[in-house]
Structures are given as C-alpha cells and as structure tokens.
C-alpha cells in the first residue's frame, strides 16, 4: 500500500471514529434516564473502542517499512470484523429506540 493511501485512510477512519464517539456521547446525555437505551449505547461504544484499536493496529502494520501483505490482510480482516460488530450493536440500539418511539406515539394518542 502506498504511504499516501495509508495516510488518507488513517485520517478518514480517525474522523469517522471521532464523529461516532461524539454522537454516542450526545446520545448518552439525551437518554441519561433510560437504562435500556444507555446499555445499548454503551454496547456500541464498547464495539467502537475495539474498532479504534484495530484501526491503530492496521495503520501501524501498513506504515511498517517492511510491509507484509499477509500481515496487512490479517489486520484489515480484524478491522472489518470489529466494524461488523459495531453495526450489529448499532442495529440493536436502533431497535431499542424504535420501540421507545412507537410506545411514545401510542401513549400520545
């Protein structure tokens, strides 16, 4: 992988991770009194932290002077697996929030 590509990927991933972290912090404030929602948000945060660690490992691997494609692919696979876990946790969070929204809509009728 070319150094310029690694630099771009590193910056883009860091940006997305930072934005997701800020969004989750905002959601925690919004749902501070809701234990179920907080648990779902914290699950996403936990999985996001794993993505951040995998991203660091992948970048370190790719920035290595003696880049090994096999090792690089293993790092990328780890990152993809962690991102998939974030997606599952996020879908669960959305399901919790959708249920609360539906319950709130019924209550206001």
Number of C-alpha atoms within 10 A of each C-alpha: 11 8 12 9 11 16 13 11 14 17 12 12 15 15 12 11 17 12 12 15 16 12 11 17 14 12 14 18 10 12 14 11 10 10 10 14 22 19 13 21 22 17 19 24 19 14 19 23 16 19 23 18 14 21 24 17 17 22 18 15 20 25 16 11 8 8 13 12 12 9 13 20 14 13 20 19 14 19 21 15 14 21 19 14 19 21 15 15 21 19 14 17 21 15 14 15 16 12 12 14 12 10 11 11 10 9 8 6 5
